């Protein structure tokens, strides 16, 4: 089993399944965010804690921005409302992801 398959199995065991990029954008728009794909970062992500510590997988890390302002969700002056808390929850739970070109696209 390769790294991608192992990570997908890990996410299935956690109750998460892949979406599409369009599905991710739709879910983000519902809470006031969108993906800015101009800053995609291809990487090998690695778990640093827990049962999967040390395991890595191919990833595309993307840039979530506020839909109305275009400001990075992580910018110091960005909103910190309930929608931001929901975005962070989605990110921490690894709830929204897609498999794109053999990599896990995640926010």
DRENSE-253847 format. One record per residue: residue number from 1; residue in one letter; x, y, z of N, C-alpha, C in turn. Coordinates in steps of 0.2 Angstrom, whole numbers, plus 2048, in hexadecimal, padded with zeros to 3 digits. Example, Ala and Ser with C-alpha at 12.3 -4.5 7.8 and 13.67 -1.06 7.14 Angstrom:
! residues 2
drenpa num: 1&residuo: a&n.x: 842&n.y: 7E4&n.z: 827&ca.x: 83E&ca.y: 7EA&ca.z: 827&c.x: 842&c.y: 7F0&c.z: 827 $
drenpa num: 2&residuo: s&n.x: 840&n.y: 7F5&n.z: 823&ca.x: 844&ca.y: 7FB&ca.z: 824&c.x: 840&c.y: 800&c.z: 827 $
***
This chain:
! residues 107
drenpa num: 1&residuo: x&n.x: 804&n.y: 7FA&n.z: 800&ca.x: 800&ca.y: 800&ca.z: 800&c.x: 805&c.y: 806&c.z: 800 $
drenpa num: 2&residuo: x&n.x: 803&n.y: 80B&n.z: 7FB&ca.x: 807&ca.y: 811&ca.z: 7FB&c.x: 805&c.y: 816&c.z: 800 $
drenpa num: 3&residuo: x&n.x: 809&n.y: 81C&n.z: 801&ca.x: 807&ca.y: 821&ca.z: 805&c.x: 800&c.y: 824&c.z: 804 $
drenpa num: 4&residuo: x&n.x: 7FE&n.y: 825&n.z: 7FE&ca.x: 7F8&ca.y: 828&ca.z: 7FD&c.x: 7F2&c.y: 823&c.z: 7FF $
drenpa num: 5&residuo: x&n.x: 7F3&n.y: 81D&n.z: 7FD&ca.x: 7EE&ca.y: 818&ca.z: 7FF&c.x: 7ED&c.y: 817&c.z: 807 $
drenpa num: 6&residuo: x&n.x: 7F3&n.y: 817&n.z: 80A&ca.x: 7F3&ca.y: 817&ca.z: 811&c.x: 7EF&c.y: 81D&c.z: 814 $
drenpa num: 7&residuo: x&n.x: 7F1&n.y: 823&n.z: 812&ca.x: 7ED&ca.y: 829&ca.z: 815&c.x: 7E6&c.y: 829&c.z: 813 $
drenpa num: 8&residuo: x&n.x: 7E4&n.y: 827&n.z: 80D&ca.x: 7DD&ca.y: 826&ca.z: 80C&c.x: 7D9&c.y: 821&c.z: 810 $
drenpa num: 9&residuo: x&n.x: 7DD&n.y: 81C&n.z: 812&ca.x: 7DA&ca.y: 817&ca.z: 816&c.x: 7D9&c.y: 81A&c.z: 81D $
drenpa num: 10&residuo: x&n.x: 7DE&n.y: 81D&n.z: 81F&ca.x: 7DE&ca.y: 821&ca.z: 826&c.x: 7D8&c.y: 825&c.z: 826 $
drenpa num: 11&residuo: x&n.x: 7D7&n.y: 829&n.z: 821&ca.x: 7D1&ca.y: 82E&ca.z: 821&c.x: 7CB&c.y: 82B&c.z: 821 $
drenpa num: 12&residuo: x&n.x: 7CA&n.y: 825&n.z: 81D&ca.x: 7C4&ca.y: 821&ca.z: 81D&c.x: 7C2&c.y: 81E&c.z: 824 $
drenpa num: 13&residuo: x&n.x: 7C8&n.y: 81C&n.z: 827&ca.x: 7C7&ca.y: 819&ca.z: 82E&c.x: 7C4&c.y: 81F&c.z: 833 $
drenpa num: 14&residuo: x&n.x: 7C6&n.y: 825&n.z: 831&ca.x: 7C4&ca.y: 82B&ca.z: 835&c.x: 7BD&c.y: 82D&c.z: 833 $
drenpa num: 15&residuo: x&n.x: 7BA&n.y: 82A&n.z: 82E&ca.x: 7B3&ca.y: 82C&ca.z: 82C&c.x: 7B3&c.y: 831&c.z: 826 $
drenpa num: 16&residuo: x&n.x: 7B9&n.y: 833&n.z: 823&ca.x: 7B9&ca.y: 838&ca.z: 81E&c.x: 7BA&c.y: 835&c.z: 817 $
drenpa num: 17&residuo: x&n.x: 7B7&n.y: 838&n.z: 812&ca.x: 7B8&ca.y: 835&ca.z: 80C&c.x: 7B9&c.y: 83B&c.z: 807 $
drenpa num: 18&residuo: x&n.x: 7BD&n.y: 839&n.z: 801&ca.x: 7BF&ca.y: 83F&ca.z: 7FD&c.x: 7B9&c.y: 842&c.z: 7FA $
drenpa num: 19&residuo: x&n.x: 7BA&n.y: 849&n.z: 7F8&ca.x: 7B5&ca.y: 84D&ca.z: 7F5&c.x: 7B8&c.y: 84E&c.z: 7EE $
drenpa num: 20&residuo: x&n.x: 7B5&n.y: 854&n.z: 7EB&ca.x: 7B8&ca.y: 856&ca.z: 7E5&c.x: 7BA&c.y: 85D&c.z: 7E6 $
drenpa num: 21&residuo: x&n.x: 7BE&n.y: 860&n.z: 7E2&ca.x: 7C0&ca.y: 867&ca.z: 7E3&c.x: 7BA&c.y: 86C&c.z: 7E3 $
drenpa num: 22&residuo: x&n.x: 7B6&n.y: 86A&n.z: 7DF&ca.x: 7AF&ca.y: 86E&ca.z: 7DE&c.x: 7AB&c.y: 86D&c.z: 7E5 $
drenpa num: 23&residuo: x&n.x: 7AB&n.y: 867&n.z: 7E7&ca.x: 7A8&ca.y: 866&ca.z: 7EE&c.x: 7AB&c.y: 86A&c.z: 7F3 $
drenpa num: 24&residuo: x&n.x: 7B1&n.y: 86A&n.z: 7F4&ca.x: 7B5&ca.y: 86E&ca.z: 7F9&c.x: 7B3&c.y: 875&c.z: 7F8 $
drenpa num: 25&residuo: x&n.x: 7B4&n.y: 878&n.z: 7F2&ca.x: 7B2&ca.y: 87F&ca.z: 7F1&c.x: 7AB&c.y: 881&c.z: 7F3 $
drenpa num: 26&residuo: x&n.x: 7A6&n.y: 87C&n.z: 7F2&ca.x: 79F&ca.y: 87D&ca.z: 7F4&c.x: 79F&c.y: 87E&c.z: 7FB $
drenpa num: 27&residuo: x&n.x: 7A2&n.y: 879&n.z: 7FF&ca.x: 7A1&ca.y: 879&ca.z: 806&c.x: 7A5&c.y: 87F&c.z: 809 $
drenpa num: 28&residuo: x&n.x: 7AA&n.y: 881&n.z: 806&ca.x: 7AE&ca.y: 887&ca.z: 809&c.x: 7A9&c.y: 88D&c.z: 808 $
drenpa num: 29&residuo: x&n.x: 7A6&n.y: 88E&n.z: 802&ca.x: 7A2&ca.y: 894&ca.z: 800&c.x: 79C&c.y: 894&c.z: 805 $
drenpa num: 30&residuo: x&n.x: 79A&n.y: 88E&n.z: 807&ca.x: 794&ca.y: 88F&ca.z: 80C&c.x: 796&c.y: 892&c.z: 812 $
drenpa num: 31&residuo: x&n.x: 79D&n.y: 892&n.z: 814&ca.x: 79F&ca.y: 895&ca.z: 81A&c.x: 7A3&c.y: 89C&c.z: 819 $
drenpa num: 32&residuo: x&n.x: 7A3&n.y: 89E&n.z: 813&ca.x: 7A6&ca.y: 8A4&ca.z: 811&c.x: 7AD&c.y: 8A4&c.z: 80F $
drenpa num: 33&residuo: x&n.x: 7AF&n.y: 89E&n.z: 80D&ca.x: 7B6&ca.y: 89D&ca.z: 80A&c.x: 7B6&c.y: 89A&c.z: 803 $
drenpa num: 34&residuo: x&n.x: 7BC&n.y: 89B&n.z: 800&ca.x: 7BD&ca.y: 897&ca.z: 7FA&c.x: 7C5&c.y: 896&c.z: 7F9 $
drenpa num: 35&residuo: x&n.x: 7C6&n.y: 891&n.z: 7F4&ca.x: 7CD&ca.y: 890&ca.z: 7F3&c.x: 7D0&c.y: 894&c.z: 7EE $
drenpa num: 36&residuo: x&n.x: 7D6&n.y: 897&n.z: 7F0&ca.x: 7DA&ca.y: 89A&ca.z: 7EB&c.x: 7E0&c.y: 895&c.z: 7E9 $
drenpa num: 37&residuo: x&n.x: 7DF&n.y: 892&n.z: 7E3&ca.x: 7E3&ca.y: 88D&ca.z: 7E0&c.x: 7EA&c.y: 890&c.z: 7DE $
drenpa num: 38&residuo: x&n.x: 7EB&n.y: 896&n.z: 7DE&ca.x: 7F1&ca.y: 899&ca.z: 7DB&c.x: 7F7&c.y: 898&c.z: 7DF $
drenpa num: 39&residuo: x&n.x: 7F6&n.y: 896&n.z: 7E5&ca.x: 7FC&ca.y: 895&ca.z: 7EA&c.x: 7FC&c.y: 88D&c.z: 7EC $
drenpa num: 40&residuo: x&n.x: 7F9&n.y: 889&n.z: 7E8&ca.x: 7FA&ca.y: 881&ca.z: 7EA&c.x: 801&c.y: 880&c.z: 7EB $
drenpa num: 41&residuo: x&n.x: 802&n.y: 87B&n.z: 7F0&ca.x: 808&ca.y: 879&ca.z: 7F2&c.x: 809&c.y: 871&c.z: 7F2 $
drenpa num: 42&residuo: x&n.x: 80D&n.y: 86F&n.z: 7EE&ca.x: 80D&ca.y: 867&ca.z: 7ED&c.x: 812&c.y: 865&c.z: 7F3 $
drenpa num: 43&residuo: x&n.x: 811&n.y: 860&n.z: 7F7&ca.x: 815&ca.y: 85F&ca.z: 7FC&c.x: 814&c.y: 857&c.z: 7FE $
drenpa num: 44&residuo: x&n.x: 818&n.y: 855&n.z: 803&ca.x: 817&ca.y: 84F&ca.z: 806&c.x: 815&c.y: 851&c.z: 80D $
drenpa num: 45&residuo: x&n.x: 80F&n.y: 850&n.z: 80F&ca.x: 80D&ca.y: 851&ca.z: 816&c.x: 80F&c.y: 84C&c.z: 81B $
drenpa num: 46&residuo: x&n.x: 810&n.y: 84D&n.z: 821&ca.x: 812&ca.y: 848&ca.z: 826&c.x: 80E&c.y: 849&c.z: 82C $
drenpa num: 47&residuo: x&n.x: 80B&n.y: 843&n.z: 82F&ca.x: 808&ca.y: 843&ca.z: 835&c.x: 80E&c.y: 844&c.z: 83B $
drenpa num: 48&residuo: x&n.x: 80D&n.y: 848&n.z: 83F&ca.x: 812&ca.y: 849&ca.z: 844&c.x: 810&c.y: 847&c.z: 84B $
drenpa num: 49&residuo: x&n.x: 80A&n.y: 845&n.z: 84C&ca.x: 808&ca.y: 843&ca.z: 853&c.x: 803&c.y: 83D&c.z: 852 $
drenpa num: 50&residuo: x&n.x: 801&n.y: 839&n.z: 857&ca.x: 7FC&ca.y: 834&ca.z: 856&c.x: 7FE&c.y: 82E&c.z: 854 $
drenpa num: 51&residuo: x&n.x: 7F9&n.y: 829&n.z: 852&ca.x: 7FB&ca.y: 823&ca.z: 850&c.x: 7FE&c.y: 823&c.z: 849 $
drenpa num: 52&residuo: x&n.x: 7FE&n.y: 828&n.z: 845&ca.x: 801&ca.y: 828&ca.z: 83E&c.x: 807&c.y: 82D&c.z: 83E $
drenpa num: 53&residuo: x&n.x: 80A&n.y: 82E&n.z: 844&ca.x: 810&ca.y: 832&ca.z: 844&c.x: 815&c.y: 82F&c.z: 840 $
drenpa num: 54&residuo: x&n.x: 818&n.y: 834&n.z: 83B&ca.x: 81D&ca.y: 831&ca.z: 837&c.x: 81B&c.y: 82F&c.z: 830 $
drenpa num: 55&residuo: x&n.x: 814&n.y: 82E&n.z: 82F&ca.x: 811&ca.y: 82C&ca.z: 829&c.x: 811&c.y: 832&c.z: 825 $
drenpa num: 56&residuo: x&n.x: 813&n.y: 832&n.z: 81E&ca.x: 812&ca.y: 837&ca.z: 81A&c.x: 80E&c.y: 836&c.z: 814 $
drenpa num: 57&residuo: x&n.x: 80B&n.y: 83B&n.z: 810&ca.x: 807&ca.y: 83A&ca.z: 80A&c.x: 808&c.y: 840&c.z: 805 $
drenpa num: 58&residuo: x&n.x: 807&n.y: 83E&n.z: 7FF&ca.x: 807&ca.y: 844&ca.z: 7FA&c.x: 801&c.y: 848&c.z: 7FB $
drenpa num: 59&residuo: x&n.x: 803&n.y: 84F&n.z: 7FB&ca.x: 7FD&ca.y: 854&ca.z: 7FC&c.x: 7FE&c.y: 85A&c.z: 7F7 $
drenpa num: 60&residuo: x&n.x: 7F8&n.y: 85D&n.z: 7F7&ca.x: 7F7&ca.y: 864&ca.z: 7F4&c.x: 7F4&c.y: 868&c.z: 7F9 $
drenpa num: 61&residuo: x&n.x: 7F8&n.y: 86D&n.z: 7FC&ca.x: 7F5&ca.y: 871&ca.z: 801&c.x: 7F3&c.y: 877&c.z: 7FE $
drenpa num: 62&residuo: x&n.x: 7ED&n.y: 879&n.z: 7FF&ca.x: 7EA&ca.y: 87F&ca.z: 7FB&c.x: 7E9&c.y: 885&c.z: 800 $
drenpa num: 63&residuo: x&n.x: 7E7&n.y: 88A&n.z: 7FD&ca.x: 7E6&ca.y: 891&ca.z: 801&c.x: 7DF&c.y: 893&c.z: 801 $
drenpa num: 64&residuo: x&n.x: 7DC&n.y: 892&n.z: 807&ca.x: 7D5&ca.y: 895&ca.z: 808&c.x: 7D5&c.y: 89C&c.z: 80A $
drenpa num: 65&residuo: x&n.x: 7D1&n.y: 8A0&n.z: 806&ca.x: 7D0&ca.y: 8A7&ca.z: 807&c.x: 7C9&c.y: 8A9&c.z: 809 $
drenpa num: 66&residuo: x&n.x: 7C8&n.y: 8AE&n.z: 80C&ca.x: 7C1&ca.y: 8B1&ca.z: 80D&c.x: 7BE&c.y: 8B2&c.z: 806 $
drenpa num: 67&residuo: x&n.x: 7B8&n.y: 8B0&n.z: 805&ca.x: 7B5&ca.y: 8B0&ca.z: 7FE&c.x: 7B3&c.y: 8B7&c.z: 7FC $
drenpa num: 68&residuo: x&n.x: 7B2&n.y: 8BC&n.z: 801&ca.x: 7B0&ca.y: 8C3&ca.z: 7FF&c.x: 7B6&c.y: 8C7&c.z: 7FF $
drenpa num: 69&residuo: x&n.x: 7BB&n.y: 8C6&n.z: 803&ca.x: 7C1&ca.y: 8CB&ca.z: 802&c.x: 7C7&c.y: 8C8&c.z: 7FF $
drenpa num: 70&residuo: x&n.x: 7C7&n.y: 8C1&n.z: 7FE&ca.x: 7CD&ca.y: 8BE&ca.z: 7FB&c.x: 7D3&c.y: 8BE&c.z: 800 $
drenpa num: 71&residuo: x&n.x: 7D2&n.y: 8C0&n.z: 806&ca.x: 7D7&ca.y: 8C0&ca.z: 80B&c.x: 7D8&c.y: 8B9&c.z: 80E $
drenpa num: 72&residuo: x&n.x: 7DF&n.y: 8B7&n.z: 80F&ca.x: 7E0&ca.y: 8B0&ca.z: 811&c.x: 7DD&c.y: 8AF&c.z: 818 $
drenpa num: 73&residuo: x&n.x: 7DA&n.y: 8A9&n.z: 819&ca.x: 7D7&ca.y: 8A7&ca.z: 81F&c.x: 7DB&c.y: 8A8&c.z: 825 $
drenpa num: 74&residuo: x&n.x: 7E2&n.y: 8A7&n.z: 823&ca.x: 7E7&ca.y: 8A7&ca.z: 829&c.x: 7EA&c.y: 8AE&c.z: 82A $
drenpa num: 75&residuo: x&n.x: 7E8&n.y: 8B3&n.z: 826&ca.x: 7EB&ca.y: 8BA&ca.z: 827&c.x: 7E9&c.y: 8BC&c.z: 82E $
drenpa num: 76&residuo: x&n.x: 7ED&n.y: 8C0&n.z: 831&ca.x: 7EC&ca.y: 8C3&ca.z: 838&c.x: 7E6&c.y: 8C7&c.z: 838 $
drenpa num: 77&residuo: x&n.x: 7E4&n.y: 8CA&n.z: 832&ca.x: 7DE&ca.y: 8CF&ca.z: 832&c.x: 7D8&c.y: 8CB&c.z: 830 $
drenpa num: 78&residuo: x&n.x: 7D8&n.y: 8C5&n.z: 82F&ca.x: 7D2&ca.y: 8C1&ca.z: 82C&c.x: 7CD&c.y: 8C0&c.z: 832 $
drenpa num: 79&residuo: x&n.x: 7C7&n.y: 8BF&n.z: 830&ca.x: 7C1&ca.y: 8BE&ca.z: 834&c.x: 7C3&c.y: 8B8&c.z: 839 $
drenpa num: 80&residuo: x&n.x: 7C1&n.y: 8B8&n.z: 83F&ca.x: 7C1&ca.y: 8B3&ca.z: 844&c.x: 7BA&c.y: 8B2&c.z: 847 $
drenpa num: 81&residuo: x&n.x: 7B5&n.y: 8B0&n.z: 842&ca.x: 7AF&ca.y: 8AF&ca.z: 844&c.x: 7AD&c.y: 8A7&c.z: 845 $
drenpa num: 82&residuo: x&n.x: 7A7&n.y: 8A6&n.z: 845&ca.x: 7A5&ca.y: 89F&ca.z: 845&c.x: 7A6&c.y: 89B&c.z: 83F $
drenpa num: 83&residuo: x&n.x: 7A6&n.y: 89F&n.z: 839&ca.x: 7A8&ca.y: 89B&ca.z: 833&c.x: 7AF&c.y: 89A&c.z: 833 $
drenpa num: 84&residuo: x&n.x: 7B3&n.y: 89E&n.z: 836&ca.x: 7BB&ca.y: 89C&ca.z: 836&c.x: 7BC&c.y: 896&c.z: 83B $
drenpa num: 85&residuo: x&n.x: 7B8&n.y: 896&n.z: 840&ca.x: 7B9&ca.y: 890&ca.z: 845&c.x: 7B6&c.y: 88A&c.z: 841 $
drenpa num: 86&residuo: x&n.x: 7B1&n.y: 88A&n.z: 83D&ca.x: 7AF&ca.y: 884&ca.z: 839&c.x: 7B5&c.y: 882&c.z: 834 $
drenpa num: 87&residuo: x&n.x: 7B8&n.y: 887&n.z: 830&ca.x: 7BD&ca.y: 886&ca.z: 82C&c.x: 7C3&c.y: 882&c.z: 82F $
drenpa num: 88&residuo: x&n.x: 7C5&n.y: 885&n.z: 835&ca.x: 7CA&ca.y: 881&ca.z: 839&c.x: 7C8&c.y: 87A&c.z: 83B $
drenpa num: 89&residuo: x&n.x: 7C2&n.y: 879&n.z: 83D&ca.x: 7BF&ca.y: 873&ca.z: 83F&c.x: 7C0&c.y: 86E&c.z: 839 $
drenpa num: 90&residuo: x&n.x: 7BE&n.y: 870&n.z: 833&ca.x: 7BE&ca.y: 86C&ca.z: 82D&c.x: 7C6&c.y: 86A&c.z: 82B $
drenpa num: 91&residuo: x&n.x: 7CA&n.y: 86F&n.z: 82C&ca.x: 7D1&ca.y: 86E&ca.z: 82B&c.x: 7D4&c.y: 869&c.z: 830 $
drenpa num: 92&residuo: x&n.x: 7D3&n.y: 86A&n.z: 836&ca.x: 7D5&ca.y: 865&ca.z: 83B&c.x: 7D3&c.y: 85E&c.z: 83B $
drenpa num: 93&residuo: x&n.x: 7CC&n.y: 85E&n.z: 839&ca.x: 7C9&ca.y: 857&ca.z: 838&c.x: 7CB&c.y: 854&c.z: 832 $
drenpa num: 94&residuo: x&n.x: 7CE&n.y: 857&n.z: 82D&ca.x: 7D0&ca.y: 855&ca.z: 826&c.x: 7CA&c.y: 853&c.z: 823 $
drenpa num: 95&residuo: x&n.x: 7C5&n.y: 856&n.z: 824&ca.x: 7BE&ca.y: 855&ca.z: 821&c.x: 7BD&c.y: 856&c.z: 81A $
drenpa num: 96&residuo: x&n.x: 7C0&n.y: 85B&n.z: 817&ca.x: 7BF&ca.y: 85D&ca.z: 810&c.x: 7C6&c.y: 85C&c.z: 80D $
drenpa num: 97&residuo: x&n.x: 7C6&n.y: 857&n.z: 808&ca.x: 7CC&ca.y: 855&ca.z: 804&c.x: 7CA&c.y: 852&c.z: 7FE $
drenpa num: 98&residuo: x&n.x: 7CE&n.y: 852&n.z: 7F9&ca.x: 7CD&ca.y: 84F&ca.z: 7F2&c.x: 7D3&c.y: 84C&c.z: 7F0 $
drenpa num: 99&residuo: x&n.x: 7D3&n.y: 847&n.z: 7EC&ca.x: 7D9&ca.y: 844&ca.z: 7E9&c.x: 7DA&c.y: 847&c.z: 7E2 $
drenpa num: 100&residuo: x&n.x: 7DF&n.y: 84A&n.z: 7E1&ca.x: 7E1&ca.y: 84E&ca.z: 7DB&c.x: 7E8&c.y: 84C&c.z: 7D8 $
drenpa num: 101&residuo: x&n.x: 7E8&n.y: 849&n.z: 7D2&ca.x: 7EF&ca.y: 847&ca.z: 7CF&c.x: 7F3&c.y: 843&c.z: 7D4 $
drenpa num: 102&residuo: x&n.x: 7F0&n.y: 83E&n.z: 7D8&ca.x: 7F4&ca.y: 83A&ca.z: 7DC&c.x: 7F6&c.y: 83D&c.z: 7E3 $
drenpa num: 103&residuo: x&n.x: 7F3&n.y: 843&n.z: 7E5&ca.x: 7F4&ca.y: 846&ca.z: 7EB&c.x: 7EE&c.y: 848&c.z: 7EE $
drenpa num: 104&residuo: x&n.x: 7EE&n.y: 849&n.z: 7F5&ca.x: 7E9&ca.y: 84B&ca.z: 7F9&c.x: 7E9&c.y: 852&c.z: 7F9 $
drenpa num: 105&residuo: x&n.x: 7E3&n.y: 855&n.z: 7F6&ca.x: 7E2&ca.y: 85D&ca.z: 7F6&c.x: 7DF&c.y: 85E&c.z: 7FD $
drenpa num: 106&residuo: x&n.x: 7E2&n.y: 862&n.z: 801&ca.x: 7DF&ca.y: 864&ca.z: 808&c.x: 7E0&c.y: 86B&c.z: 809 $
drenpa num: 107&residuo: x&n.x: 7DB&n.y: 86E&n.z: 80E&ca.x: 7DC&ca.y: 875&ca.z: 80F&c.x: 7DF&c.y: 875&c.z: 816 $
***
